[in-house]
Amino acid sequence: MVARKHAGRTSAARSEPEHFIEFAERIPDWCVVMGLIGSGQEIHVGEEAGLIQWRWAVERSNRRGDWTVHAPLAAQDVFEGSQIPFDLRPSLNLDTELRFHLAKDLHRFVAGVLAAEPPSALTVLSAGLENEGFHLRLTRSLESAKDYLRSRYADDRDARYGVVASSKDRDLVRFGIPNDFQSTKRVRVGPWYGDPEDDARGLSCRRLTTCVTEFGAQGLELDATLLAWGTHFIMQTGRWSNANARGYRKGAKVRDPFQLRVNAYRVLLTRGRDACVVFVPPLPQLDETFDYLQNVGFKLL
């Protein structure tokens, strides 16, 4: 991603971790770099490798002998065999969920869905989410999905809900989901998340007329999401496939396009604090996807 944006400037063609390490090494005497890193949410080209990019950044540093890495036990495989001193501590694993006050197991459930685990392995988690008040809902009617959200939050003007969709799908536009590049680049993210529904500018997410993709949703949240599921990431014979995904720009060095789609849906499935409503367009190639989501615990509207 950085290399493409700064073509011809080899000094700029570095990963984000490499830039952070470089910045830190400019500080006189000593410093601490603290990274709160959510694994499995790398959605930009060049990020596919994940946490190990931080190991590579330190190992490639001219001052690598000055570094000591402190990390959670979960990172042991990442740093095993490295010549960089590292210290693994259980206390550095941030495993207490704060964002989802009704859904402490949502990330576990989503990880299982994206790993195509059998429904029998996930229904206990989805039932627990329902009991805690987090709603997983499913429909093949976009209007039903919108009606559900409007009804659920009819008496809460401050609640935030909106449409989210993957940036790489090519079929959602004809179902009324404006996830194409020209449409999403016109979305003003601040007003989309923050404006009241009756604001004269008409930019609020609550109007359910515009959407954000994984790039506009990462790191942010809504009370509930309407996730439009595309034909570019579908269940085929029990496995996820991205065979119909929109291609990347010519020359983009994409290591693992499938992993980028998995990570995009991990972001999209975890943006709601109270509910996630999935709209699956009524297309035959999405029938197995719809059945799988229903079988793992999404309740029909």
URVENJO-V158927 format. One record per run of one state. SS is the DSSP state (@ for helix, = for strand, . for the rest). FROM is the first residue (numbers start at 1). LEN is the number of residues. If there is no record, write none. Layout:
# URVENJO-V158927
SS|FROM|LEN / SS|FROM|LEN
This chain:
# URVENJO-V158927
.|1|1 / @|2|4 / .|6|4 / @|10|3 / .|13|3 / @|16|10 / .|26|26 / @|52|8 / .|60|4 / @|64|3 / .|67|1 / =|68|4 / .|72|1 / @|73|7 / .|80|5 / =|85|4 / .|89|1 / @|90|3 / .|93|13 / @|106|9 / .|115|4 / @|119|3 / .|122|1 / @|123|9 / .|132|3 / =|135|5 / .|140|2 / @|142|11 / .|153|8 / =|161|5 / .|166|6 / @|172|4 / .|176|5 / @|181|4 / .|185|4 / @|189|6 / .|195|10 / @|205|3 / .|208|3 / =|211|2 / .|213|1 / @|214|4 / .|218|4 / =|222|8 / .|230|4 / =|234|3 / .|237|2 / =|239|3 / .|242|15 / @|257|13 / .|270|2 / =|272|9 / .|281|3 / @|284|13 / .|297|2 / =|299|2 / .|301|1
